Amino acid sequence: MHKIVFATGNAGKMKEIRMILAGLRIGGQPAEILSMKEAGITADIVEDGKTYEENALIKARAVAAASGELVLADDSG
């Protein structure tokens, strides 16, 4: 099973992401969608970008480095 880590600790956002990505398959295999906590990542990520996009990239890169998995991130302000 392929894993995708979503760079958030927000339970409400995870519920929404799981609804959006329900049924996602990668290479014919179901994808497992994990929060940072579920992936065992406890990093305190400093979001010091000047835009929402920069902050999302900061989070995605930090979580990818910590997990070695595919990562999705957003920053909705």
N, C-alpha and C positions, 0 to 999 in steps of 0.2 A: 504494500500500500504506500502510495506517495503521500508525503506530508507537506503541508503549507502552514507556515507559522504567520499569524497576523500580529503585527507589532502593536499590541494594546493589552492593557490590563482591565479594560472596561467591559464588564459582563454584558451590558446592554448592546454595546457595539458588536461583541462576539455573537450574540443571538441573531442580530441583523445580518451579519456576514455569513453565518451558517445558513440562514434562510436564502440569501442571494446565491450562494454557491452550492446549494443542495443538489446532489446528483452529479457534481463535477467529477469527471474521470480524466486521468492523465495516462496516456498510453494504454487505454482500455481498462485501467485499474481505478477503483474509487480513490478519491483524494480525502485524506484526513486533515481537517482544519483545526489547528491548535492555537490557543492564546499563548502569549509569552510564558505565563505561569505554567500552563499545561506542558509546555516544552522544556520547563525547568530553567527558564531564563529570569534572573532577578536583577539584571543590570539596571542601574539608574541612569537613563539616557538623558543627556543635556540637549534639549532642543533649542539651540541658539541661532537657528537660521533666520533669515530676514523675511522669508515667505512660507506659506503653508507647504509648498512643494519642497523647499529646502529641508524643512523639519521632517517631512515624510521620508525623504531620502536619508537623513541622519538616522532615523529610527530603523529603516529597512536595512541599512548597511550594518548597523550595530547588532541587530538581531541575527542577520545572516552570518556575521562573523562568529557570533556566540553559538549558533545552532548548527550551521552547515546545511541548513535546509532552504528551500524556496521560501521567500518572505513577501508578504504584502503589507503595505503601510499606508496610512492616510494621516492627514492633519487637518481637521475641519475647524480648528480654532475654537 
